Structure formats: C-alpha cells, structure tokens
Amino acid sequence: MAHALPVSPLARPLPELGVIRGVRLGAAEAGIRYKGRTDLVLAEFTPGTTVAGVFTQTKCAGAPVDWCRSVLPHGQAGALVVNAGNANVFTGRAGRETCEATAETAAKLAGCSLDAVYLASTGVIGAILPHERITNVLPALHTALSETGWEAAARGIMTTDTFPKAAVRTATLNGTTVTIQGIAKGSGMIAPDMATMLAFVATDAALPAPVLQSLLSADVKTTFNCITVDSDTSTSDMVLLFATGAAQNPPVAAEIDALNDAALADFRAALKAVLHDLALLVIRDGEGATKLMNIRVTGAVSDASAWRVGMAIGNSPLVKTAVAGEDANWGRVVMAVGKCGEPADRDTLSVSIGGVCIARDGTVVANYDETPVVAHMKGQEIDIAVDLGLGTGSAQVWSCDLTHGYIDINGSYRS
C-alpha cells in the first residue's frame, strides 16, 4: 500500500499551492483498492477551457488512454476523473464500459458534453474496475469541490508514491499575469515513450488548444521524456494541460508559431519549469531510490543519439547498482555507451563523474585521483557526464539508483 512505504530520502515538500481560476477539484475515498485513503479525484473546469494531451506509446494502453485520445481532437474540457489502485488496463469491453459510465456521470455533474470529459486510471493491470465504485462516489465529491483542492488531488492519485508531487509558476502573457500549476504521480514503471506516469497541469491563461498542444508536445521531450526509473513504459501514462482562460489575457491566435512567438516565450519558460519540476519529483520518488542521477551527454552525432546514449546509461542495472553502492565504477558508464547501438568511438570518448574527468582519449586520465569522485558518490545527487567527441548533439536525462527497495515494492505489488 502506498501509505505504508517509507518516504523517499530524495523527497521534496509540496510548494505553496494557489488557486487556478476556473478549476475546482477534490478527492474522495472510493475503496477501489486502498482502504483508509483517498483514491478518486474529480476536477471541474469552467466552460471554454481548452486542453492538450500527450500519451503513452505502449501498444497495450489502458481504456482511459483510448478514451482521452478519442476526445482530445475536440479541444475542450469540462471535467477530469482520476482513480488510483486499478489501471483499467487489459480489461476488454468491461474497461470501455467503465469509461463510458464514468464519463456520463461526470458530464452530467459538470454540465458539459461527453467529449469534454477526461479520464485517467493508475494501479494494477488486468483487474476489472466496476464503474459503480466511481460513479456512486462522484455526486458527493462534486458537491465538495473547491478551488483549493490541489493538495488533496495530488494525494488522491498516488499509488506506490511516497510523497505528493506538485509545481507552480507564474508568467506574463500579452501583459497579463497568468499562473500555471500541476500535480503528478509516478514512482515505478517509469520510462517514457511520450511522457510518463500521470500529470495534470492547469493554467488560467486563455490559449487555443493547438497552441497548448504545440507547447506541451515540445516541452515533454526534454522533461518527462528524459526520465527513467526502470526502463519500463507504463500502459497508462498521460500528461494533460488545461487552460481555463479566466485570466482574460488578450487573445492568442491559434495559427501562431507557438514555439518561436516572442509573446509566448515567458509562458513557455514557466510551463517548461513546471513540467521539469514534476518530472524530477517522479525520479526523486523512484521505487527504492536513494540517489538522483543527472546524466549529461554531449558530442553526439545528433540530439536524438545523445538522448539514446543517456537513457542507456540511466537504464543500465549495472550503472544504477554501482550508484546505489556508492562505487565510482566508471567502466560501467563506458559499457553502457558502447552497448546502445549509437555512434561512439572509444578513442574520442570522455567520462566525468562529479565534475572530475576520469577517462578520455581511450584511457584513464594520467594521475587520476579517485578521492573527490568517491566523496561525490556518497551524496544524494550523482552527476555523470559523457562527451562522445563526434558532433554537436547533446541531451540531459535523469534516473535513479537501483536498490533492494525496488524489489521489495515490486515483488509484492499485488499482495
């Protein structure tokens, strides 16, 4: 059970969360799998709220992912329902029927159309999720919704998470101050192929859905798509971004080049900061994690190649266990670079840990002193840098160590 796990030593406290005008939310106990804790979250959005989404690329996606993909082209959001404890994955027709019944109930409560309801589920795969567990609780939960329900929502979506995750920033958009605030859950089965885990971000900015989608898709690539706990991509991953328009900033045209328009630069920087914060919080809560790995790859033939090299390092069980054991075994980094199928040259490669260059030009640096590297390995944040010496491609990815705690959690997940 999520609440029984010790809090990660890498945990961060919740920031001071404010209100996003146009959003009311809350959490309730639905008894889906957990006892004595909230496991159902409902959010209601003001009419006219636009939405963007990014979803898992798994071929075994859950019914809620299929539902959200089908309604996203409408670009409008009125309600969001999230449950923890049962992922509603690999549940066939029953899974689809639960989505339909949940959406119908939420749409009536929020007074919105069916295609403006978004659904997300997280938890055990392959177990039928009776819709009554959700639909029976939604009316009372809807009555209790509040603009200040963000922390309750962050706690209500947790599974094996050991602390709730949230981030907030403000930005200026066409002369108007807007706020961006988000929550996330994720701890294991974390290796992205789009985004990873569940994250829900809202802003009071007025932005068309195509603009939101451009920004979200681009910024996920360097945040959620650059984290890994265990190389396993979830069946249920999604990141949803909602814009209520309550800030009433001057209109932004749907056709603008969202990634290069100067008027959007401050908003995009704030959005990326929120996504980055949430992504790093997921790694800080990696199942059994005791150390955060910050992996920087430069000198690759392309950014994409650099990313693949970085993920190979971050996913290597041998690298991760060396970090867990505070062993400055840089040979394992060399191994990970060499195995991943990307262009690399032993004789142009350099490896640094904690800012100390250990190996370059195919051999160990002359007079290499391991003392500062050993000291660095005892810290909670481990910096690994690799320069391939082949080009200008670069990437930054984040991972965590692999400890017996990961086995303890996942060896008994269903019991």
SENU-795318 format. One record per residue (C-alpha): residue number from 0; x, y, z. Coordinates in Angstrom, 3 decimals, decimal comma. Layout:
<atoms>
<atom i="NUM" u="X" v="Y" w="Z"/>
...
</atoms>
This chain:
<atoms>
<atom i="0" u="0,000" v="0,000" w="0,000"/>
<atom i="1" u="1,273" v="3,447" w="-0,904"/>
<atom i="2" u="0,811" v="4,951" w="2,537"/>
<atom i="3" u="2,848" v="2,192" w="4,233"/>
<atom i="4" u="6,067" v="2,877" w="2,337"/>
<atom i="5" u="8,807" v="4,992" w="3,962"/>
<atom i="6" u="9,115" v="8,436" w="2,400"/>
<atom i="7" u="11,885" v="8,684" w="-0,185"/>
<atom i="8" u="15,092" v="10,262" w="1,160"/>
<atom i="9" u="15,059" v="12,404" w="-2,003"/>
<atom i="10" u="11,554" v="13,786" w="-1,314"/>
<atom i="11" u="10,729" v="17,449" w="-1,671"/>
<atom i="12" u="7,959" v="19,233" w="0,251"/>
<atom i="13" u="4,917" v="20,479" w="-1,614"/>
<atom i="14" u="5,314" v="24,068" w="-2,770"/>
<atom i="15" u="2,763" v="26,602" w="-1,591"/>
<atom i="16" u="-0,120" v="25,941" w="-3,942"/>
<atom i="17" u="-2,503" v="28,646" w="-5,036"/>
<atom i="18" u="-5,725" v="28,751" w="-6,983"/>
<atom i="19" u="-6,143" v="28,384" w="-10,739"/>
<atom i="20" u="-9,219" v="30,400" w="-11,539"/>
<atom i="21" u="-11,707" v="28,242" w="-13,417"/>
<atom i="22" u="-10,685" v="24,965" w="-11,766"/>
<atom i="23" u="-12,380" v="23,267" w="-8,804"/>
<atom i="24" u="-11,151" v="19,886" w="-7,623"/>
<atom i="25" u="-11,141" v="17,392" w="-4,782"/>
<atom i="26" u="-10,556" v="13,801" w="-3,696"/>
<atom i="27" u="-12,607" v="11,093" w="-2,017"/>
<atom i="28" u="-12,346" v="7,526" w="-0,728"/>
<atom i="29" u="-13,917" v="5,165" w="-3,246"/>
<atom i="30" u="-12,434" v="1,907" w="-1,924"/>
<atom i="31" u="-11,191" v="0,927" w="-5,386"/>
<atom i="32" u="-8,226" v="-0,930" w="-3,907"/>
<atom i="33" u="-6,904" v="1,049" w="-0,971"/>
<atom i="34" u="-8,511" v="1,297" w="2,456"/>
<atom i="35" u="-8,443" v="4,403" w="4,607"/>
<atom i="36" u="-7,139" v="6,786" w="1,968"/>
<atom i="37" u="-8,415" v="8,860" w="-0,928"/>
<atom i="38" u="-8,238" v="7,199" w="-4,337"/>
<atom i="39" u="-10,630" v="9,151" w="-6,551"/>
<atom i="40" u="-10,093" v="12,678" w="-7,873"/>
<atom i="41" u="-12,520" v="14,913" w="-9,731"/>
<atom i="42" u="-11,748" v="18,257" w="-11,339"/>
<atom i="43" u="-14,273" v="20,589" w="-12,958"/>
<atom i="44" u="-13,282" v="23,265" w="-15,473"/>
<atom i="45" u="-15,088" v="26,444" w="-16,397"/>
<atom i="46" u="-16,856" v="26,431" w="-19,805"/>
<atom i="47" u="-14,488" v="27,285" w="-22,641"/>
<atom i="48" u="-11,473" v="25,543" w="-21,086"/>
<atom i="49" u="-9,093" v="24,250" w="-23,757"/>
<atom i="50" u="-6,946" v="21,137" w="-23,417"/>
<atom i="51" u="-3,858" v="19,407" w="-24,787"/>
<atom i="52" u="-2,549" v="15,935" w="-24,069"/>
<atom i="53" u="0,372" v="13,582" w="-24,553"/>
<atom i="54" u="0,001" v="9,846" w="-24,062"/>
<atom i="55" u="1,941" v="6,632" w="-23,656"/>
<atom i="56" u="3,197" v="4,964" w="-26,829"/>
<atom i="57" u="2,676" v="1,452" w="-25,463"/>
<atom i="58" u="0,748" v="-0,978" w="-27,656"/>
<atom i="59" u="-1,144" v="-2,176" w="-24,551"/>
<atom i="60" u="-2,659" v="1,139" w="-23,450"/>
<atom i="61" u="-5,461" v="1,282" w="-20,913"/>
<atom i="62" u="-9,080" v="2,100" w="-21,711"/>
<atom i="63" u="-8,794" v="5,637" w="-20,224"/>
<atom i="64" u="-5,908" v="6,413" w="-22,600"/>
<atom i="65" u="-8,027" v="5,307" w="-25,554"/>
<atom i="66" u="-10,897" v="7,443" w="-24,243"/>
<atom i="67" u="-8,753" v="10,568" w="-23,883"/>
<atom i="68" u="-7,177" v="10,121" w="-27,306"/>
<atom i="69" u="-10,635" v="9,899" w="-28,854"/>
<atom i="70" u="-11,967" v="13,118" w="-27,267"/>
<atom i="71" u="-8,798" v="15,230" w="-27,467"/>
<atom i="72" u="-9,439" v="16,478" w="-31,047"/>
<atom i="73" u="-12,465" v="18,404" w="-29,730"/>
<atom i="74" u="-10,017" v="20,515" w="-27,693"/>
<atom i="75" u="-12,463" v="21,346" w="-24,891"/>
<atom i="76" u="-12,509" v="20,185" w="-21,262"/>
<atom i="77" u="-15,239" v="20,262" w="-18,656"/>
<atom i="78" u="-14,217" v="17,541" w="-16,219"/>
<atom i="79" u="-11,379" v="15,183" w="-15,286"/>
<atom i="80" u="-11,805" v="11,939" w="-13,311"/>
<atom i="81" u="-8,754" v="10,067" w="-11,990"/>
<atom i="82" u="-8,650" v="6,909" w="-9,892"/>
<atom i="83" u="-5,759" v="5,115" w="-8,186"/>
<atom i="84" u="-5,385" v="1,417" w="-7,380"/>
<atom i="85" u="-6,741" v="-0,045" w="-10,633"/>
<atom i="86" u="-5,321" v="0,943" w="-14,034"/>
<atom i="87" u="-8,322" v="-0,325" w="-16,068"/>
<atom i="88" u="-5,855" v="-1,908" w="-18,492"/>
<atom i="89" u="-6,334" v="-5,174" w="-20,389"/>
<atom i="90" u="-9,952" v="-5,278" w="-19,279"/>
<atom i="91" u="-11,639" v="-5,504" w="-22,699"/>
<atom i="92" u="-15,236" v="-4,423" w="-23,131"/>
<atom i="93" u="-15,641" v="-4,023" w="-19,353"/>
<atom i="94" u="-12,909" v="-1,379" w="-19,388"/>
<atom i="95" u="-14,607" v="0,585" w="-22,141"/>
<atom i="96" u="-17,973" v="0,360" w="-20,383"/>
<atom i="97" u="-16,451" v="1,687" w="-17,144"/>
<atom i="98" u="-15,036" v="4,651" w="-19,066"/>
<atom i="99" u="-18,386" v="5,363" w="-20,704"/>
<atom i="100" u="-20,347" v="5,144" w="-17,447"/>
<atom i="101" u="-17,805" v="7,299" w="-15,594"/>
<atom i="102" u="-17,799" v="9,930" w="-18,329"/>
<atom i="103" u="-21,585" v="10,039" w="-18,493"/>
<atom i="104" u="-21,856" v="10,643" w="-14,745"/>
<atom i="105" u="-19,108" v="13,278" w="-14,751"/>
<atom i="106" u="-20,605" v="15,077" w="-17,761"/>
<atom i="107" u="-23,990" v="15,366" w="-16,055"/>
<atom i="108" u="-22,449" v="16,667" w="-12,838"/>
<atom i="109" u="-20,234" v="19,214" w="-14,612"/>
<atom i="110" u="-22,882" v="20,202" w="-17,149"/>
<atom i="111" u="-20,555" v="19,525" w="-20,069"/>
<atom i="112" u="-20,613" v="17,318" w="-23,134"/>
<atom i="113" u="-19,339" v="13,743" w="-23,054"/>
<atom i="114" u="-16,376" v="14,619" w="-25,273"/>
<atom i="115" u="-15,215" v="17,221" w="-22,725"/>
<atom i="116" u="-14,628" v="14,601" w="-20,005"/>
<atom i="117" u="-11,103" v="13,257" w="-19,467"/>
<atom i="118" u="-10,334" v="10,025" w="-17,644"/>
<atom i="119" u="-7,173" v="8,559" w="-16,128"/>
<atom i="120" u="-6,527" v="5,431" w="-14,089"/>
<atom i="121" u="-3,422" v="4,062" w="-12,399"/>
<atom i="122" u="-2,701" v="0,888" w="-10,469"/>
<atom i="123" u="-2,917" v="-2,841" w="-11,069"/>
<atom i="124" u="-3,188" v="-4,131" w="-14,658"/>
<atom i="125" u="-5,750" v="-6,749" w="-15,703"/>
<atom i="126" u="-8,316" v="-6,294" w="-12,926"/>
<atom i="127" u="-11,891" v="-5,312" w="-13,823"/>
<atom i="128" u="-12,793" v="-1,862" w="-12,468"/>
<atom i="129" u="-16,511" v="-1,801" w="-11,542"/>
<atom i="130" u="-17,767" v="1,638" w="-12,569"/>
<atom i="131" u="-20,087" v="1,771" w="-9,538"/>
<atom i="132" u="-17,057" v="2,223" w="-7,288"/>
<atom i="133" u="-16,510" v="5,540" w="-9,078"/>
<atom i="134" u="-19,967" v="6,657" w="-10,186"/>
<atom i="135" u="-21,528" v="6,116" w="-6,739"/>
<atom i="136" u="-18,982" v="8,481" w="-5,155"/>
<atom i="137" u="-18,839" v="11,207" w="-7,823"/>
<atom i="138" u="-22,021" v="13,136" w="-6,862"/>
<atom i="139" u="-20,914" v="13,779" w="-3,262"/>
<atom i="140" u="-17,385" v="14,506" w="-4,423"/>
<atom i="141" u="-18,686" v="17,024" w="-6,943"/>
<atom i="142" u="-20,627" v="18,831" w="-4,221"/>
<atom i="143" u="-17,424" v="19,166" w="-2,176"/>
<atom i="144" u="-15,160" v="20,501" w="-4,952"/>
<atom i="145" u="-13,031" v="23,500" w="-4,064"/>
<atom i="146" u="-10,589" v="25,865" w="-5,763"/>
<atom i="147" u="-8,120" v="24,908" w="-3,022"/>
<atom i="148" u="-8,340" v="21,142" w="-3,545"/>
<atom i="149" u="-4,957" v="20,789" w="-5,246"/>
<atom i="150" u="-3,088" v="19,067" w="-2,408"/>
<atom i="151" u="-5,969" v="16,663" w="-1,848"/>
<atom i="152" u="-5,889" v="15,827" w="-5,556"/>
<atom i="153" u="-2,118" v="15,307" w="-5,514"/>
<atom i="154" u="-2,505" v="12,811" w="-2,666"/>
<atom i="155" u="-5,526" v="11,096" w="-4,196"/>
<atom i="156" u="-3,703" v="9,982" w="-7,353"/>
<atom i="157" u="-0,769" v="8,303" w="-5,540"/>
<atom i="158" u="-0,065" v="4,559" w="-5,807"/>
<atom i="159" u="3,428" v="3,496" w="-4,687"/>
<atom i="160" u="4,376" v="7,173" w="-4,464"/>
<atom i="161" u="5,752" v="8,082" w="-1,047"/>
<atom i="162" u="5,043" v="11,822" w="-1,276"/>
<atom i="163" u="2,631" v="14,033" w="-3,240"/>
<atom i="164" u="4,056" v="15,977" w="-6,182"/>
<atom i="165" u="3,166" v="19,485" w="-7,357"/>
<atom i="166" u="4,709" v="22,530" w="-9,008"/>
<atom i="167" u="3,650" v="26,109" w="-9,709"/>
<atom i="168" u="4,928" v="29,100" w="-11,690"/>
<atom i="169" u="3,639" v="32,480" w="-12,873"/>
<atom i="170" u="4,253" v="34,112" w="-16,250"/>
<atom i="171" u="3,334" v="37,186" w="-18,249"/>
<atom i="172" u="1,239" v="36,644" w="-21,365"/>
<atom i="173" u="0,451" v="39,672" w="-23,522"/>
<atom i="174" u="0,815" v="41,900" w="-20,455"/>
<atom i="175" u="-1,358" v="39,738" w="-18,196"/>
<atom i="176" u="-0,045" v="37,704" w="-15,260"/>
<atom i="177" u="-1,074" v="34,057" w="-15,509"/>
<atom i="178" u="-0,441" v="31,072" w="-13,246"/>
<atom i="179" u="0,497" v="27,500" w="-14,163"/>
<atom i="180" u="0,075" v="24,767" w="-11,569"/>
<atom i="181" u="0,313" v="20,999" w="-11,825"/>
<atom i="182" u="0,319" v="17,703" w="-9,949"/>
<atom i="183" u="1,832" v="14,345" w="-10,862"/>
<atom i="184" u="2,117" v="10,770" w="-9,693"/>
<atom i="185" u="4,756" v="8,265" w="-10,599"/>
<atom i="186" u="7,256" v="6,048" w="-8,852"/>
<atom i="187" u="7,760" v="2,832" w="-10,799"/>
<atom i="188" u="7,105" v="1,581" w="-14,337"/>
<atom i="189" u="8,729" v="4,831" w="-15,374"/>
<atom i="190" u="10,437" v="5,015" w="-18,741"/>
<atom i="191" u="8,881" v="7,388" w="-21,184"/>
<atom i="192" u="7,825" v="6,975" w="-24,729"/>
<atom i="193" u="5,997" v="10,289" w="-24,753"/>
<atom i="194" u="5,586" v="11,395" w="-21,197"/>
<atom i="195" u="5,492" v="9,108" w="-18,218"/>
<atom i="196" u="3,122" v="8,484" w="-15,327"/>
<atom i="197" u="0,139" v="10,778" w="-14,780"/>
<atom i="198" u="0,432" v="14,566" w="-14,697"/>
<atom i="199" u="-2,287" v="17,185" w="-14,764"/>
<atom i="200" u="-1,395" v="20,828" w="-15,304"/>
<atom i="201" u="-3,772" v="23,789" w="-15,423"/>
<atom i="202" u="-3,386" v="27,472" w="-16,192"/>
<atom i="203" u="-5,766" v="30,425" w="-16,092"/>
<atom i="204" u="-4,309" v="31,668" w="-19,380"/>
<atom i="205" u="-6,535" v="31,923" w="-22,444"/>
<atom i="206" u="-4,841" v="29,849" w="-25,146"/>
<atom i="207" u="-6,234" v="27,908" w="-28,106"/>
<atom i="208" u="-5,919" v="24,119" w="-27,974"/>
<atom i="209" u="-3,475" v="23,936" w="-30,958"/>
<atom i="210" u="-1,105" v="26,355" w="-29,194"/>
<atom i="211" u="-1,319" v="24,373" w="-25,959"/>
<atom i="212" u="-0,641" v="21,158" w="-27,865"/>
<atom i="213" u="2,434" v="22,562" w="-29,620"/>
<atom i="214" u="3,918" v="23,764" w="-26,345"/>
<atom i="215" u="3,132" v="20,581" w="-24,409"/>
<atom i="216" u="4,404" v="18,204" w="-27,096"/>
<atom i="217" u="7,676" v="20,122" w="-27,442"/>
<atom i="218" u="8,391" v="20,570" w="-23,747"/>
<atom i="219" u="7,557" v="16,979" w="-22,799"/>
<atom i="220" u="10,510" v="15,897" w="-24,974"/>
<atom i="221" u="13,079" v="17,490" w="-22,667"/>
<atom i="222" u="11,294" v="16,847" w="-19,361"/>
<atom i="223" u="9,072" v="13,773" w="-18,967"/>
<atom i="224" u="10,700" v="12,089" w="-21,972"/>
<atom i="225" u="14,103" v="12,379" w="-20,306"/>
<atom i="226" u="13,442" v="10,469" w="-17,098"/>
<atom i="227" u="13,659" v="6,774" w="-16,291"/>
<atom i="228" u="13,341" v="4,711" w="-13,139"/>
<atom i="229" u="13,381" v="1,192" w="-14,513"/>
<atom i="230" u="13,152" v="1,234" w="-18,344"/>
<atom i="231" u="9,504" v="0,093" w="-18,234"/>
<atom i="232" u="6,912" v="2,208" w="-20,061"/>
<atom i="233" u="3,525" v="2,285" w="-18,341"/>
<atom i="234" u="0,262" v="1,339" w="-20,013"/>
<atom i="235" u="-1,450" v="4,375" w="-18,522"/>
<atom i="236" u="0,880" v="7,367" w="-18,963"/>
<atom i="237" u="-0,547" v="10,742" w="-19,815"/>
<atom i="238" u="0,076" v="14,424" w="-19,327"/>
<atom i="239" u="-2,914" v="16,733" w="-19,715"/>
<atom i="240" u="-2,703" v="20,533" w="-19,882"/>
<atom i="241" u="-5,828" v="22,630" w="-19,322"/>
<atom i="242" u="-6,249" v="26,376" w="-19,965"/>
<atom i="243" u="-9,341" v="27,963" w="-18,410"/>
<atom i="244" u="-8,981" v="31,448" w="-19,901"/>
<atom i="245" u="-10,027" v="33,052" w="-16,594"/>
<atom i="246" u="-7,039" v="35,428" w="-16,660"/>
<atom i="247" u="-8,638" v="37,095" w="-19,707"/>
<atom i="248" u="-5,335" v="37,898" w="-21,389"/>
<atom i="249" u="-5,560" v="39,373" w="-24,905"/>
<atom i="250" u="-6,367" v="36,617" w="-27,419"/>
<atom i="251" u="-3,618" v="34,450" w="-28,892"/>
<atom i="252" u="-4,178" v="33,266" w="-32,453"/>
<atom i="253" u="-4,443" v="29,514" w="-32,963"/>
<atom i="254" u="-2,248" v="29,718" w="-36,053"/>
<atom i="255" u="0,846" v="31,300" w="-34,468"/>
<atom i="256" u="4,203" v="29,554" w="-34,321"/>
<atom i="257" u="3,882" v="28,701" w="-30,644"/>
<atom i="258" u="7,492" v="27,580" w="-30,239"/>
<atom i="259" u="9,013" v="30,771" w="-31,631"/>
<atom i="260" u="6,495" v="33,540" w="-30,966"/>
<atom i="261" u="8,017" v="36,135" w="-28,628"/>
<atom i="262" u="4,678" v="36,809" w="-26,903"/>
<atom i="263" u="4,595" v="33,204" w="-25,680"/>
<atom i="264" u="8,244" v="32,969" w="-24,578"/>
<atom i="265" u="7,644" v="33,733" w="-20,894"/>
<atom i="266" u="4,649" v="31,419" w="-20,696"/>
<atom i="267" u="6,574" v="28,610" w="-22,382"/>
<atom i="268" u="9,508" v="29,013" w="-19,977"/>
<atom i="269" u="7,141" v="28,807" w="-16,991"/>
<atom i="270" u="5,329" v="25,785" w="-18,426"/>
<atom i="271" u="8,625" v="24,008" w="-19,058"/>
<atom i="272" u="9,699" v="24,765" w="-15,480"/>
<atom i="273" u="6,510" v="23,180" w="-14,102"/>
<atom i="274" u="6,929" v="20,093" w="-16,295"/>
<atom i="275" u="10,616" v="19,841" w="-15,325"/>
<atom i="276" u="9,799" v="20,123" w="-11,614"/>
<atom i="277" u="7,158" v="17,405" w="-11,849"/>
<atom i="278" u="9,389" v="15,071" w="-13,885"/>
<atom i="279" u="12,243" v="15,384" w="-11,389"/>
<atom i="280" u="9,871" v="14,762" w="-8,476"/>
<atom i="281" u="8,935" v="11,455" w="-10,092"/>
<atom i="282" u="12,602" v="10,418" w="-10,227"/>
<atom i="283" u="13,076" v="11,563" w="-6,628"/>
<atom i="284" u="10,330" v="9,096" w="-5,728"/>
<atom i="285" u="11,650" v="6,234" w="-7,850"/>
<atom i="286" u="10,767" v="2,994" w="-6,117"/>
<atom i="287" u="13,501" v="2,308" w="-3,570"/>
<atom i="288" u="15,581" v="5,245" w="-4,801"/>
<atom i="289" u="18,276" v="6,778" w="-2,606"/>
<atom i="290" u="20,144" v="8,787" w="-5,250"/>
<atom i="291" u="19,213" v="11,015" w="-8,182"/>
<atom i="292" u="21,336" v="10,570" w="-11,315"/>
<atom i="293" u="21,856" v="13,601" w="-13,554"/>
<atom i="294" u="23,284" v="12,362" w="-16,857"/>
<atom i="295" u="24,617" v="14,815" w="-19,455"/>
<atom i="296" u="25,678" v="13,612" w="-22,897"/>
<atom i="297" u="27,474" v="15,894" w="-25,346"/>
<atom i="298" u="29,465" v="15,457" w="-28,562"/>
<atom i="299" u="26,948" v="13,061" w="-30,125"/>
<atom i="300" u="26,117" v="12,929" w="-33,827"/>
<atom i="301" u="22,618" v="14,290" w="-33,025"/>
<atom i="302" u="20,442" v="15,259" w="-30,073"/>
<atom i="303" u="18,396" v="12,107" w="-30,589"/>
<atom i="304" u="21,529" v="9,970" w="-30,483"/>
<atom i="305" u="22,672" v="11,750" w="-27,323"/>
<atom i="306" u="19,284" v="11,018" w="-25,733"/>
<atom i="307" u="19,554" v="7,316" w="-26,541"/>
<atom i="308" u="23,056" v="7,168" w="-25,053"/>
<atom i="309" u="21,881" v="8,982" w="-21,930"/>
<atom i="310" u="18,917" v="6,646" w="-21,489"/>
<atom i="311" u="21,173" v="3,616" w="-21,924"/>
<atom i="312" u="23,302" v="4,873" w="-19,037"/>
<atom i="313" u="20,251" v="5,732" w="-16,924"/>
<atom i="314" u="18,643" v="2,347" w="-17,581"/>
<atom i="315" u="21,702" v="0,179" w="-17,011"/>
<atom i="316" u="21,198" v="-2,030" w="-13,927"/>
<atom i="317" u="24,983" v="-2,164" w="-13,527"/>
<atom i="318" u="25,348" v="1,631" w="-13,541"/>
<atom i="319" u="22,358" v="2,020" w="-11,228"/>
<atom i="320" u="23,594" v="-0,558" w="-8,717"/>
<atom i="321" u="27,086" v="0,962" w="-8,718"/>
<atom i="322" u="25,494" v="4,313" w="-7,858"/>
<atom i="323" u="23,425" v="2,637" w="-5,123"/>
<atom i="324" u="26,600" v="1,124" w="-3,678"/>
<atom i="325" u="28,486" v="4,427" w="-3,957"/>
<atom i="326" u="31,045" v="2,713" w="-6,190"/>
<atom i="327" u="32,822" v="5,068" w="-8,632"/>
<atom i="328" u="32,863" v="2,322" w="-11,258"/>
<atom i="329" u="33,126" v="4,476" w="-14,387"/>
<atom i="330" u="33,777" v="1,380" w="-16,518"/>
<atom i="331" u="30,069" v="0,640" w="-16,325"/>
<atom i="332" u="29,336" v="4,005" w="-17,963"/>
<atom i="333" u="31,731" v="3,101" w="-20,792"/>
<atom i="334" u="29,917" v="-0,225" w="-21,113"/>
<atom i="335" u="26,508" v="1,456" w="-21,364"/>
<atom i="336" u="27,727" v="3,878" w="-24,041"/>
<atom i="337" u="29,214" v="1,068" w="-26,087"/>
<atom i="338" u="26,224" v="-1,282" w="-25,983"/>
<atom i="339" u="23,400" v="1,051" w="-27,010"/>
<atom i="340" u="23,869" v="0,930" w="-30,785"/>
<atom i="341" u="24,551" v="4,644" w="-31,197"/>
<atom i="342" u="27,662" v="6,045" w="-32,933"/>
<atom i="343" u="30,516" v="6,158" w="-30,412"/>
<atom i="344" u="34,288" v="5,941" w="-30,622"/>
<atom i="345" u="36,306" v="4,549" w="-27,752"/>
<atom i="346" u="39,210" v="6,823" w="-28,617"/>
<atom i="347" u="37,230" v="10,107" w="-28,584"/>
<atom i="348" u="35,079" v="9,307" w="-25,558"/>
<atom i="349" u="35,472" v="11,068" w="-22,215"/>
<atom i="350" u="33,708" v="10,285" w="-18,931"/>
<atom i="351" u="33,336" v="12,570" w="-15,900"/>
<atom i="352" u="31,683" v="11,963" w="-12,530"/>
<atom i="353" u="31,028" v="14,824" w="-10,134"/>
<atom i="354" u="32,797" v="17,226" w="-12,463"/>
<atom i="355" u="36,045" v="15,212" w="-12,394"/>
<atom i="356" u="37,222" v="13,901" w="-15,777"/>
<atom i="357" u="38,181" v="10,259" w="-15,262"/>
<atom i="358" u="38,801" v="8,922" w="-18,757"/>
<atom i="359" u="39,465" v="10,456" w="-22,165"/>
<atom i="360" u="41,015" v="9,522" w="-25,495"/>
<atom i="361" u="40,559" v="5,821" w="-24,831"/>
<atom i="362" u="42,290" v="5,623" w="-21,468"/>
<atom i="363" u="42,254" v="6,768" w="-17,859"/>
<atom i="364" u="43,369" v="10,356" w="-17,243"/>
<atom i="365" u="47,003" v="10,490" w="-16,114"/>
<atom i="366" u="47,372" v="10,800" w="-12,332"/>
<atom i="367" u="43,599" v="10,341" w="-11,857"/>
<atom i="368" u="42,739" v="10,807" w="-8,175"/>
<atom i="369" u="39,556" v="8,982" w="-7,237"/>
<atom i="370" u="39,211" v="10,740" w="-3,869"/>
<atom i="371" u="36,825" v="13,556" w="-4,911"/>
<atom i="372" u="34,773" v="11,137" w="-7,031"/>
<atom i="373" u="34,391" v="8,751" w="-4,078"/>
<atom i="374" u="33,204" v="11,695" w="-1,984"/>
<atom i="375" u="30,736" v="12,709" w="-4,717"/>
<atom i="376" u="29,295" v="9,177" w="-4,859"/>
<atom i="377" u="28,305" v="9,469" w="-1,184"/>
<atom i="378" u="25,964" v="12,366" w="-1,958"/>
<atom i="379" u="22,306" v="12,163" w="-2,942"/>
<atom i="380" u="22,740" v="13,670" w="-6,421"/>
<atom i="381" u="25,202" v="11,995" w="-8,787"/>
<atom i="382" u="26,417" v="13,874" w="-11,876"/>
<atom i="383" u="27,605" v="11,781" w="-14,807"/>
<atom i="384" u="28,880" v="13,491" w="-17,958"/>
<atom i="385" u="29,858" v="11,810" w="-21,215"/>
<atom i="386" u="31,392" v="13,559" w="-24,235"/>
<atom i="387" u="31,373" v="11,346" w="-27,325"/>
<atom i="388" u="33,620" v="13,714" w="-29,263"/>
<atom i="389" u="31,795" v="13,119" w="-32,553"/>
<atom i="390" u="29,467" v="16,074" w="-33,123"/>
<atom i="391" u="27,283" v="18,728" w="-31,525"/>
<atom i="392" u="24,365" v="16,578" w="-30,324"/>
<atom i="393" u="23,504" v="16,816" w="-26,625"/>
<atom i="394" u="20,910" v="15,626" w="-24,132"/>
<atom i="395" u="20,235" v="15,620" w="-20,434"/>
<atom i="396" u="18,394" v="12,760" w="-18,765"/>
<atom i="397" u="17,597" v="11,864" w="-15,174"/>
<atom i="398" u="17,480" v="8,491" w="-13,479"/>
<atom i="399" u="17,850" v="6,990" w="-10,004"/>
<atom i="400" u="19,764" v="4,187" w="-8,391"/>
<atom i="401" u="18,541" v="0,618" w="-8,118"/>
<atom i="402" u="18,270" v="-0,733" w="-4,573"/>
<atom i="403" u="16,703" v="-3,733" w="-2,858"/>
<atom i="404" u="13,785" v="-1,450" w="-2,072"/>
<atom i="405" u="12,718" v="-1,666" w="-5,718"/>
<atom i="406" u="12,491" v="-5,451" w="-5,425"/>
<atom i="407" u="10,658" v="-5,246" w="-2,093"/>
<atom i="408" u="7,981" v="-2,965" w="-3,584"/>
<atom i="409" u="7,516" v="-4,742" w="-6,898"/>
<atom i="410" u="7,850" v="-8,283" w="-5,599"/>
<atom i="411" u="4,716" v="-7,824" w="-3,514"/>
<atom i="412" u="2,811" v="-5,174" w="-5,500"/>
<atom i="413" u="-0,401" v="-7,186" w="-5,869"/>
<atom i="414" u="-0,401" v="-8,776" w="-2,407"/>
</atoms>
